[in-house]
Amino acid sequence: GAGVSQTPSNKVTEKGKYVELRCDPISGHTALYWYRQSLGQGPEFLIYFQGTGAADDSGLPNDRFFAVRPEGSVSTLKIQRTERGDSAVYLCASSTLLAGGVDTQYFGPGTRLTVL
Amino acid sequence: EDKVVQSPLSLVVHEGDTVTLNCSYEVTNFRSLLWYKQEKKAPTFLFMLTSSGIEKKSGRLSSILDKKELFSILNITATQTGDSAVYLCAVEAGSGNTPLVFGKGTRLSVIA
């Protein structure tokens, strides 16, 4: 596709439920990032994939959060036993390294997760 | 710990005014500084700055980086209501693909 797409755009769930958020990166982009943005804050890094493998998952807040990218393209962020504090906009970005080591991350429209 | 601080946090101006948004940073192995505009949910890319003193310009927007003093500014001239948004500053450190470290953003409101 032309840009990064994310589904669903909005998700309302109840505390304790399981949710999956999907990201479809720009075609050909090898790197994929997940960020979380709470109200009034900048995006905060969660996890980054290079190809199929998670190159850095140091931003995941706890073991309720998990992400996969099995074929090196689409990624799914999975949250188990959701808590009200998980409510935020979840942003996905993709990039690819250009000559000179420059890479610009392009963001999707995000998924707004509300945990009641 | 890498840190990005933006100021002001919010700003209200009238159409036609010129605004300057500030971003200071402390990171290890700085590589680039990026500015994004966020109107609803998706941050949209504005500029990437890697070298000091070289102004990047796009229409009424311009930005410059000072790697000695560790800051960048984003200027918007002749503001319009469509410029109303949150402007995010982010820094990239290290080599290869790396996560961005964002500031909290500056919320700009342009009133007619």
Boltz contact constraints between the chains, C-beta under 6 A:
constraints:
  - contact:
      token1: [A, 31]
      token2: [B, 97]
      max_distance: 6.0
  - contact:
      token1: [A, 33]
      token2: [B, 99]
      max_distance: 6.0
  - contact:
      token1: [A, 41]
      token2: [B, 104]
      max_distance: 6.0
  - contact:
      token1: [A, 42]
      token2: [B, 88]
      max_distance: 6.0
  - contact:
      token1: [A, 42]
      token2: [B, 102]
      max_distance: 6.0
  - contact:
      token1: [A, 42]
      token2: [B, 103]
      max_distance: 6.0
  - contact:
      token1: [A, 42]
      token2: [B, 104]
      max_distance: 6.0
  - contact:
      token1: [A, 42]
      token2: [B, 105]
      max_distance: 6.0
  - contact:
      token1: [A, 43]
      token2: [B, 102]
      max_distance: 6.0
  - contact:
      token1: [A, 45]
      token2: [B, 99]
      max_distance: 6.0
  - contact:
      token1: [A, 48]
      token2: [B, 99]
      max_distance: 6.0
  - contact:
      token1: [A, 89]
      token2: [B, 41]
      max_distance: 6.0
  - contact:
      token1: [A, 103]
      token2: [B, 97]
      max_distance: 6.0
  - contact:
      token1: [A, 104]
      token2: [B, 45]
      max_distance: 6.0
  - contact:
      token1: [A, 104]
      token2: [B, 48]
      max_distance: 6.0
  - contact:
      token1: [A, 107]
      token2: [B, 42]
      max_distance: 6.0
  - contact:
      token1: [A, 107]
      token2: [B, 43]
      max_distance: 6.0
  - contact:
      token1: [A, 109]
      token2: [B, 41]
      max_distance: 6.0
  - contact:
      token1: [A, 109]
      token2: [B, 42]
      max_distance: 6.0
  - contact:
      token1: [A, 110]
      token2: [B, 41]
      max_distance: 6.0
